[in-house]
Amino acid sequence: MKKIMFVCTGNICRSAMAEYLLRYKLEKLSLQDKIKVYSSGISAYAGDIPTYEAVSVMKKLYNIDMTSHRATPSRYADVEGMDLILCMTRSHVSSLKLMYPNMSNKIFLLNDYVSNGTDISDPWGYGIDVYTKCIKEIDESLELLLKKECLK
């Protein structure tokens, strides 16, 4: 089974939404037994809850309930047990590579791994419209990720 981890800053917006959305997509494709999905945050507070906006957007757009999500700091996550680590920004990539130099060949910017190499901006502190734009960008990247990973 392949293990994929998404990483952002606090693990309460981008990486959490990516984790839950990819799990949802894998279940729809009956691939949940082939790929296991995790998330963490470079500066996360252990046990922190997702933002109201993240929960609302995921429920509204995908009918996904992520209220049970709790933030995991990357330093407490099983980073070394992952097959692929996909970060939301280049600074997350740099931080993780400093923390886990032996994992450098498995750590990528999400959009470098699947397409155009742009950071996914942090919606924290903004309204629903910014979260909606963010999850749609993540969704597009996840579709490319599924094509890439499922064709191997």
N, C-alpha and C positions, 0 to 999 in steps of 0.2 A: 504494500500500500504506500502510495506517495504522500508525503506530508508537506503541506504548503502553509507558510505563515505570512500574514500581512502585518506591516509595521508602520505606525505613524508616531505622533508625539504623545498623546495622552491615552490612546486606545479607547476613546469614548465617542469618536466620530468616524473618520475615514477607514481605519483598519477594521474597526468593529463592523461597520456597514459592509465592507468588502467581504469579511468573513461570513456574515450571515447571508449575504446575497449569493456568494459562490456556493455555500452549502445548499441553498434553495435551488439553484440551477443544477447542481449535481444530483439532487434528489429527483428533480423533474426528468433528468436524463438517465436515472437509475445507475449513477456512477458513484454514489456515496460510499460504496465499499472499495473503490479504487483510489480515491483521493480524500484525505482527511485535512480539514482546514482549521487553522488557528489564527490568533492575532495577538499583538502586544504593542506596547508603547515605550519609546525611548525614555520619556519622562513621566510615565504613567504613575498614578497613585493606586496601589493595590486595592481592589475592591470598589473603585470609583464606578458610578453608574453612567450609562450613555446619556448624552444630552437629550433634552426634551425634543429638540428639532430632529435629531437623528432617529429617535424612536418614531416620531410622527411621520417623517418622510418614508421610512421603511414600511410602516403600516399602510399608509395611504397609497403608495405606488406599487407595492409588491405583496401587501397583506402579510408581511413578515413581522412577527412579534419579537423584538430584541430586548424586551424589558428585563430579561434574566441575565443579560450580559454584565460581566464585571471586569473592569480593567485589570490587565496583567502587565507589570513592568517587564521590559525585555530581559533585564538581568535575572528575573525569576522564571522566565519562560524556558521551555526546552529548545532553545535556539539551535543547539548542536545536534539535536535529533531531527532537524528539518532537512528535507531534500531540496527545498526552494524557499527563499525568503524574498518577498516582494515589498519594497518600501514605497511610500508615497512621495518622498522628496529626496533629492540628492544628499541633503544633510543627514537624513535618516540612514542612507546607505553608508556615508562616511562614518557616522557614529557607530553603527553596527560592526563595520569592518575593523574599527579600532578596538571595540569590545571583544570581537571574535575573529581575530586575524586568520585563524585556521578555517574559517567558513567563507572567506572572501569569494571563492569560486561559486558560491550558492546564493550570494546576496546581490540583488539587482533593484534598480528603480523599476517599478511596475511598468511604466510606459516605455522604458528602454527595452524591457524584456519582450513586450508585445507589439510595440509600434514606434511612436514618434519621439519618445524621449523627453516628454514634458513632465514637470512636477504636477501633482494633484494638490491644489491649494487647500489650505485648512479653512473649513467653514465655521470653526468655533467662534462664537461671539456674534455671528450674523444670523439673519432670519431664514425662514423656511425656503425662500427663493434661492438663496445661496446653497443651502443643503441639497435642494432639488437638482441644481446644476451640478453639484459635486457628485451625487450618487449616479446621475446620468453619465457623467464622465467615467466613473468607476465601472458602471455597467458595460459601457462600450469596451473598456479594457478587459473586463472579465470575459466577454464574448470572444475576444481575440485570444485570450489565455486558454479558454476551453478548446478552441480550434487547434491551438498549438500543442497543448498537453494531451489531448485526446487522439491526436493523429500520430503520436509517437509509437 
